[in-house]
Amino acid sequence: MKDIKILGPGCANCKKLEREARKAVDSIGIEANIEKVTDYAEIAAYGLMATPGLVVDNELVSAGKVLPARTIAEILTR
């Protein structure tokens, strides 16, 4: 099971990234735990300088942009 975190304060882009992550998970048919992280201390612990951030299995894989579902799916299947 993949552990996915969406880092950000809850802005429109953060919500969009969460939707894209859910689409990606559904498209490749894997089990994943998707969590929204809004706590600034936890966000800062990942070294994130621009939101939204995408974390997969405790590794920051994207910062400051909304990745499309197909790109997220590629990341998840690596």
C-alpha positions, 0 to 999 in steps of 0.5 A, a space after each residue: 500500500 502506498 502512503 501519499 500525502 498532500 502538503 498545503 494549507 488547503 488552497 485550491 491547488 492543494 485540493 486539485 492535487 488531491 483530486 489528481 492523486 485520487 484519479 491516479 490511484 484509481 486509474 492504476 488500481 492500487 491501494 493507497 492511503 491519501 492524507 492531507 497535511 495542513 500543519 506548517 511544522 510537518 510541511 516544513 519538516 519535508 523542506 517544502 518551500 512552495 505548496 502544494 507538495 506531493 509526498 509518496 512513501 515519505 519522499 517529497 516528489 513534487 513541490 509548488 505545482 499540480 501534477 496531472 493524474 497520469 504523471 502521478 500514476 507514473 510516479 506511483 508505479 516506479 
